[in-house]
């Protein structure tokens, strides 16, 4: 086990299959374009980004005893993440995520198969009770089944919990535990699903964030894609941050880089207003590559990106 100071990420690890259209998508017909394969999964992506940002990082996820699973673990390990605790399950298929992107690089449709994560049960998590409590930060994604999330919130001790909502369909799994969430990252649909409020106008976005803070979340970061983000902290800062202008290759993984940046800045003691700037630059860099993780992500690269944006 790593000494105190490590980050522990729990959730999805999957093979990403990204299809980028070379022109206008034609429903019911084949569209010429490019197809890429890369490591993915929310928790796995966050873990890789944090390792590249210099943090000792561990991943707990489940993969199949297949070529895809062993490949995922090898590539994640090569990126600097400790994957020794991951479960390799014979007879189960490694998770997959297939997305179709328009010519701008934004996903227009996606299908995920995360059934293997149902094997992450409280019984499997119990041997990891000590590192869960001792982590400098705990990153959870809502791909985890409800029973696993419940166990983690009961057993996390004083470890601050960062939650990625993942999707409107899955984010409600964390609703009973919002009062124990340090940082919640959501998009419009996820914020609406968790708050029960409309999230269209700026005023509605702010109201939804206030509602989530009222339920006990300490920090809310609401990602608005190309429009940037809104952030709010209980009893402290709130505000808007515009997205950095970049040439988007594809959008998969940008939200995971945002989450990694938030964790990094928190561990560095940065206030939320500064943390979202660092995190936004992490996301912007990830938009410029064809995989879910920027292979050269580093603190120095992020800081240079921020400086360049400020000089414009």
N, C-alpha and C positions, 0 to 999 in steps of 0.2 A: 504493500500500500504506500501511496505517496504521503509525505508529511503534510500537516496543515498548510494550506496555501494553494492547494490544487482546486481546479474547477471540475465538477462532476456533471456531465450531461446525460440525460436519460430520454430515450424515445426512438424515433425512426432512423433506420439506416437502410438505404435502398439503392437500387440501380436506377439512375435517371436516363430516360430515353427522350431526347428533345428533338422535335421535328420543327424546323423553321421553314415557313413557306417562302418561296422565291418570288411570289406574286400574289395576286388576289386569290383568296381561298374560294374554291368552288364546291359548295355543299353537294354531296353525293358523287363527287368525282375526285380523281387523283390530282394533286397539285405538285408540280416540281419544286424541289427545295433541297434542304440538307438535313440529315439525321445524325445526331451525335449521342454517344453513350458516355456517362461519367458517374462517379460516386455521388450519391445524394442522400436525402433524408434530413429532416429539420435538425434533430439533435446532433446527428453526425456532422452536418455542415457547420453548425455552430461550434462544435468541438474542434474541427479542423481550423476554422478561422481563429479561434482563441489560441490554438497551438502556434499558428503562424504569427500571432501577436505577442508571443513570448510567454504564455502561461502554461504551467504544468496542467494538462487536461486529461481527464479520463472519460471514456464513453461506456455506458451500459446500454446495449441493444441486443436484439436477437436476429441472427441470420440463419439461412439454411446451410446444411452440409452439402453445398453445391458450388459450382464454379463461381457463380455470382457472389455468393457469400464470402468465400475465401478471398476472392479478389477485392471485395470491399474492405475487408479487414486489413489486407496487406497494404492497400493504397492509403487507408486511414492511418495505419501505423507508420507508414513512410512519411506522412505529413506531420508526424510528431505527437500523435494522440496515443495514449495508453489504451489498448483495446483488450487487455488480458482478461477483463471481467465479462466480456460479451459472451452470450450463449450461442453455440453452434448446434443447431437442432436437426438431427437426421430426420428425414421424412417430411420436413417442412420446406416450403419454397421461400427463398429470399424475397423481401419486399421489392416492389417495382413501382415506378412513377413515370407515366407517359404523358407528355404535354405537347400541344400543338401551338406554335407561335406564329403570329402574323408577320408581315414584312417589317413592322416596327420593332419586333422582338418581344411583344407582350403576349402572354398566354391567352388563347381564346377557348381552349378546352383542355381538360386533363382528366386522367383516370389513375387512381392509386389502388394498389393491392397491398394492404398493410396487415393482413390477417395473422401473420406470424407474431405480431406484437401481443396478440391475445395470450401467448405463452409466457409473457412477463407477469407473473403472479406475485402476491405477497410472499409466498413460500420461497420463490426464487430470489426475491429481493432481501429476505431476512439476513442472509450472510453478509450483506453490504450495509447493515444498519450503522456501523461505526463510521465508514467514510461518508455516508449520507449526512450524518450529524456533523462531521468535522470539515466538510467542504467549505472553502472560502465563498463559494457561490454554487447554487444548485440550479441547473437549467433543465426544465421539463418541457416537453411538447405534448400537445393533447392527442397525439397518436396513441399514447399510453391508454390502456383500458382503465375503466373507472376504479376497479379494485386496487390497481397498482398506484394510481394517483392518490387514493384515499390513504394507502399505507405510507406513501412518501410524505404526505402532509402531516400525518400523525407522528412520523419518526424523524423529521428533518431537524429537530432541535432548534438551534439558533442560526442555522445556515440560511442566508437570505435566498428566497426562491424567485427565480425568473421564469416566467411562463410565456411560451409562444402558443397562441391560440390555434394555429394550424389551419382551421377551416370553420365556417359557420356551423357545419354539421357536427364537428367534434368538440368545439370550444365549450359547449355547455357542460361537458364532463367536469370542468374545473369550477363551475358555479358554486358548489357547496363550500369551496375552500378559498374563495376570493379574499377573505379577511386575513389569510396567511401569505398572500402574494406580495412580494416586494415590488417587482416590475412586471407589468402585463403589456405584451405587445400584441396589438390587434390591427386588423384592417376595418374598413367600413362595415362589411357584412358581419364580421365577428363581433364588433362593438355593438351592432344592432341586436344580434342574437343574445349577447350576454346582458345588455342593459334593458332590452325590450322597448327601446326608443328609436325613432327614426334618426338616421345619420346621413343627412343630405347636405343641408346648408352649414355654414360655419357655426352659426348659433347652435344648431342641433348637434354638431360634433362636440362642441364645448360642453353641452348639457349631458351628453352621453358619458363623456369623460368624468364629469362631476359625479354622475350617478355611480360609476364604477368606483370612484374614490370613496363615495359614501358607503359602499359595501365593504370597505376595508382595504382595498388595494392601495399601496403606498405611492406607486408611480404608474401612470398610464402613458403609453406611447402609441398613438394612432397613426398608422402608415396610410398615406393617401396616394401612393404610387408617384406618378409624374408631378403631382401637386405638392409633394413634400410630406410633411407630417405635422401633427399637433401633439404637444406633450403637456402633461400636468402632473403635479406632485402635491400630495396632501399637505396643506399648510405652507406651501412654498411656491416655486416657480411654475408658470404655465406660459405657453406661447406657441408660435407657428414657426416652422423652418421650411424654406423653399428647397426643392430638390436641386442638386448640383446639375448643371447642364452637361450631359455626356452623350456620346454616340452609343445608343443601346444596341448590343448584339442580341442578348436575350435576358429575360427578367428573372428566370429561375435562380433562387439562391440569394437574391438581393435582400429579402427580408431576414434571412438567416444571418447574413453579414451584419445587418442592422442590429440584430440581437447580440451578436458577438461584440460589436462595438460598444453597446450599452453595458455589457458585463465588464469589458476591459476598463471603461472609464469609471465605473463604480469602484472597481478594485484599486484604481489609481486615485480614488478620493475626489473625483471631479464632480461638481454640481450638475444637476440634470441638464441645465441649459447648455453647458459645454459638452456633456456626454452625448447629447443628440447630434451635435455638430460632428463629433468624431465618428459616431455611428452612421450618420448620413453619408459621410465620405467613404466609409467601408462599403456601404450599399452601392454608392455610385461607381466605385471601382469594379465591383462585381458585375454590374450591368454591362461592362465593356468587354467581357470575355464570354466565350461560348460554353462555359461549364458553370456549375453551381458554386464554385469556389475560385477566387482569384489565386492563381498559383504563386504569385509574388507578393501577396498581401504581407505587409509589415507595418509596424508603428511609424517608421520613417516615411514609407510611401504614403500612408494616410495623412501624416502631418504635412508632407509636401503638397498633397492634393488640396488640403484645407488652405494652405498658404497661397496656392495658385488661384483658388477660387476667391479668396479675400482680396487679391491684387487686381481682380478684374474690375 
